[in-house]
Amino acid sequence: MGGQTALNCGVELHDKGILQKHNVQVLGTQIPVIVATEDRQLFSDKIAEIGEKIAESFACDDLPAAIEASKTIGFPLMIRSAFALGGLGSGICENEDQLREMGAKAFSLSPQILVEKSMLGWKEVEYEVVRDAADNCVTVCNMENFDPLGVHTGDSIVIAPSQTLSNEEYHMLRETAIKVVRHLGIVGECNIQYALDPHSLEYCIIEVNARLSRSSALASKATGYPLAFVAAKLSLGIELNDLQNAVTKVTQACFEPSLDYVVTKIPRWVSNLSPLARPFAAFFCSPHSFFPPHTRVRRT
């Protein structure tokens, strides 16, 4: 088992003292780091320690607290569930009635939600990052959603690498990703998600997932960089400089792939399955996928 389910089980095993009782060692990213990325208030505090930017928000443990937070944030607002898979319990609320309805559903899935300022319409950008125990850290791939913020990444068209970021925007977010991952102390693979104002250099960190995700699968396919394989090796204490690049067979894994093509993920729903079924991903390559000429920015 992997992904969010494994993280939640690992945290619970740690909290109940079962890992300590049986002298089980956690490899790679440690439990306190996982909790710091999953607990919305702890994450906010950790990001503030290095002066990075997150949206104005309040971590709430019950619905009355969420209602109270909405009076400060104002509508529309965004709610995000802690310790949740695939954006479950998250979404935009236009008014208090929607907040009560969505908040009740969110608290049925999670012990905590984040009530945050809405950045609806901003670009959503993601970076896949690997870091080893010796603090070597590289960004393997970046991606952007075709849909603006408000549509979950799993339900959106995603393009790798990004096609509308300027050189300044790309490196600004790349440097921030490395800074954040090093500060958190993640060992292995993770991804960091941003909201980026399309009209300025203003950005906010949405979240960091200290695990592989569906976006990691896209990044691996797009770059040929085997993220799951590398993450497993890094968790064993092997350094990036000592891992062979599985593609070239002659260089090490401590490099950032450079792509001269575009990979696009399009979600596809199968009509004869349950409405709860997650979309399947279809991949295809195109040098000009979906972006009209006036929106394309060449990165130099």
C-alpha positions in Angstrom: 0.0 0.0 0.0 1.2 3.5 -0.6 0.3 7.1 -1.0 -2.0 8.9 1.5 -3.3 5.7 3.1 0.2 4.6 4.0 1.0 8.0 5.5 -2.1 8.0 7.6 -1.5 4.4 8.8 2.1 5.2 9.6 1.2 8.3 11.6 -1.4 6.3 13.6 1.0 3.5 14.3 3.5 6.0 15.6 1.0 7.9 17.7 -0.3 4.6 19.3 3.3 3.6 20.2 3.2 0.4 18.1 6.3 1.3 16.1 8.3 1.9 19.2 6.9 -1.2 21.0 8.1 -3.4 18.2 11.3 -1.4 17.6 10.3 -0.6 14.0 12.5 2.0 12.3 10.9 4.5 9.9 13.0 5.0 6.8 13.2 8.1 4.7 10.9 11.0 5.7 10.3 10.8 9.4 6.9 10.9 11.1 7.2 14.4 12.6 7.9 15.7 9.0 4.9 13.9 7.6 2.7 15.3 10.4 4.1 18.8 9.6 3.0 18.5 6.0 -0.4 17.0 6.7 -1.5 19.1 9.7 -2.5 22.4 8.2 -1.6 24.6 11.2 1.8 23.0 11.7 2.5 23.4 8.0 1.6 27.0 8.1 3.9 27.6 11.0 6.8 25.7 9.3 6.4 27.8 6.1 6.3 31.0 8.1 9.7 30.1 9.8 11.5 30.6 6.5 9.5 33.6 5.4 7.6 31.9 2.6 4.1 32.8 1.4 0.9 30.9 2.0 -2.6 32.1 1.7 -4.3 33.8 4.7 -5.9 30.8 6.5 -7.2 29.3 9.7 -6.9 25.6 10.7 -10.2 24.5 12.2 -11.1 21.4 14.2 -14.9 21.8 14.0 -17.6 23.4 12.0 -18.3 26.3 14.4 -14.6 27.3 14.2 -14.8 27.2 10.4 -17.8 29.5 10.4 -16.0 31.9 12.7 -12.9 31.9 10.5 -15.1 32.7 7.4 -16.0 36.0 9.1 -12.4 37.0 8.9 -11.5 35.5 5.5 -14.7 36.5 3.7 -16.4 34.8 0.8 -15.7 33.2 -1.5 -13.2 31.0 0.4 -11.4 27.7 0.0 -11.5 24.8 2.4 -8.9 22.0 2.4 -9.0 18.8 4.4 -6.0 17.6 6.4 -4.8 14.0 6.1 -7.0 13.5 3.0 -6.5 11.7 -0.3 -7.0 13.3 -3.7 -8.6 16.6 -2.5 -11.5 14.9 -0.7 -13.4 17.4 1.4 -11.8 20.4 -0.4 -13.4 23.0 -2.6 -14.6 26.6 -3.0 -17.4 27.9 -0.8 -19.4 30.9 -2.1 -21.5 31.5 1.0 -22.1 30.3 4.6 -24.7 27.7 3.5 -22.1 26.1 1.2 -19.5 26.2 3.9 -21.8 24.4 6.3 -22.6 21.8 3.7 -19.1 21.2 2.5 -17.6 21.6 5.9 -19.8 18.8 7.3 -18.7 16.5 4.6 -15.1 17.5 5.1 -15.2 16.8 8.8 -16.7 13.3 8.1 -13.4 12.6 6.2 -10.9 14.5 8.2 -10.3 15.8 11.8 -9.2 19.2 10.6 -9.9 21.6 7.7 -8.1 24.7 6.5 -10.3 27.7 5.8 -8.3 30.0 3.5 -8.6 33.0 1.2 -9.8 32.1 -2.2 -7.3 32.5 -5.1 -9.8 31.4 -7.7 -8.5 32.0 -11.2 -4.8 31.9 -10.3 -2.5 29.4 -12.1 -1.8 26.1 -10.3 1.8 24.9 -10.7 3.5 21.9 -9.2 7.1 20.8 -8.8 8.3 17.2 -8.2 11.3 17.3 -5.9 13.8 14.6 -4.6 16.2 15.0 -1.7 18.6 12.6 -0.1 19.9 12.3 3.5 23.1 14.3 2.5 20.8 17.3 1.5 21.3 16.9 -2.2 18.1 18.2 -3.7 16.8 18.5 -7.3 13.6 19.4 -9.0 12.8 16.6 -11.5 9.9 18.1 -13.3 7.4 21.0 -13.1 3.8 21.0 -14.3 0.9 23.4 -14.6 -2.8 22.8 -14.7 -4.7 23.9 -17.8 -7.5 24.8 -15.5 -7.1 27.7 -13.0 -7.1 27.1 -9.3 -10.4 25.7 -8.1 -10.3 22.5 -10.2 -8.4 19.6 -8.4 -5.2 18.5 -10.1 -6.5 15.0 -10.5 -9.6 16.2 -12.4 -7.7 18.8 -14.5 -5.7 18.7 -17.7 -2.0 18.9 -16.7 0.9 19.8 -18.9 4.6 18.9 -18.2 6.8 20.9 -18.4 4.9 24.2 -17.8 4.2 26.3 -20.9 3.2 29.7 -19.7 5.7 30.5 -17.0 8.4 33.1 -17.7 12.0 32.2 -16.9 11.8 34.4 -13.8 8.7 32.7 -12.6 10.1 29.2 -13.2 13.3 29.8 -11.3 11.5 31.7 -8.5 9.2 28.7 -7.8 12.1 26.2 -8.3 14.3 27.9 -5.7 11.3 28.1 -3.3 10.6 24.4 -3.7 14.2 23.4 -2.8 14.2 25.8 0.1 10.9 24.4 1.5 11.8 20.8 1.1 15.2 21.2 2.8 13.6 23.1 5.7 11.0 20.4 6.2 13.6 17.7 6.1 12.0 15.4 3.6 14.1 12.4 2.5 12.9 10.8 -0.7 10.3 12.2 -3.1 7.6 14.9 -2.6 5.7 17.5 -4.6 5.0 21.1 -3.8 1.9 22.9 -5.2 1.7 26.7 -5.8 -1.0 29.3 -6.7 0.6 31.9 -9.0 -1.1 35.2 -9.8 -1.1 35.3 -13.7 -0.7 39.1 -13.6 2.3 39.4 -11.2 5.0 37.5 -9.4 2.8 37.0 -6.4 2.5 33.3 -5.3 1.3 31.2 -2.4 2.3 27.7 -1.4 -0.8 25.5 -1.3 0.7 22.3 0.1 3.5 19.8 0.2 2.8 16.1 -0.3 5.6 14.0 1.4 4.8 11.1 -0.9 4.4 10.1 -4.5 1.1 11.0 -6.2 -0.7 10.8 -9.5 1.4 13.9 -10.5 4.5 11.9 -9.7 3.4 9.2 -12.2 3.0 11.9 -14.8 6.4 13.4 -14.0 8.1 9.9 -14.3 6.4 9.3 -17.7 7.3 12.8 -18.9 10.9 12.8 -17.9 11.9 9.1 -17.9 13.1 9.7 -14.3 12.0 6.7 -12.2 10.7 8.7 -9.1 9.4 5.7 -7.2 12.6 3.7 -7.7 14.8 6.7 -6.7 12.6 7.5 -3.7 12.9 3.9 -2.4 16.7 4.0 -2.7 16.9 7.4 -1.0 14.9 6.1 1.9 17.5 3.4 2.4 20.1 6.1 2.9 21.7 5.9 -0.6 22.6 9.3 -2.0 21.6 10.8 -5.3 25.3 10.9 -6.5 25.5 7.2 -6.0 22.4 6.2 -7.9 22.8 5.5 -11.6 20.5 7.2 -14.0 18.2 4.4 -15.2 17.8 6.1 -18.6 21.4 7.0 -19.6 23.1 4.2 -17.6 26.2 6.3 -17.4 25.3 9.4 -15.3 23.9 9.7 -11.8 20.4 10.5 -10.6 21.5 13.9 -9.2 20.4 15.8 -12.2 17.4 17.8 -13.5 15.9 16.4 -16.8 15.6 18.9 -19.7 12.6 18.3 -22.0 12.3 19.3 -25.6 8.7 18.0 -25.8 5.4 18.3 -24.0 3.5 15.7 -22.1 -0.2 16.3 -21.4 -2.5 14.4 -19.0 -6.2 14.4 -19.7 -8.6 12.9 -17.2 -11.2 10.5 -18.6 -14.3 9.3 -16.8 -15.8 5.9 -17.6 -19.6 6.3 -17.8 -20.5 2.7 -16.7 -18.5 3.0 -13.4 -19.6 4.4 -10.1 -19.6 8.3 -9.9 -17.0 7.9 -7.1 -14.5 6.3 -9.6 -11.5 8.5 -10.0 -10.6 9.6 -13.6 -8.2 7.5 -15.6 -5.3 9.4 -17.1 -4.6 9.4 -20.8 -1.2 10.6 -22.0 -0.2 12.1 -25.3 2.5 14.4 -26.5 2.3 17.6 -28.6 4.6 20.5 -29.0 1.6 23.0 -28.8 -0.9 21.3 -26.5 -4.0 23.4 -25.9 -2.1 26.7 -25.6 -2.9 29.4 -28.3 0.2 31.3 -29.6 -0.3 34.4 -27.4 -0.1 32.3 -24.2 3.0 30.4 -25.0 6.2 31.6 -23.3 9.5 30.1 -24.3 11.8 29.5 -21.3 15.5 30.4 -21.9 
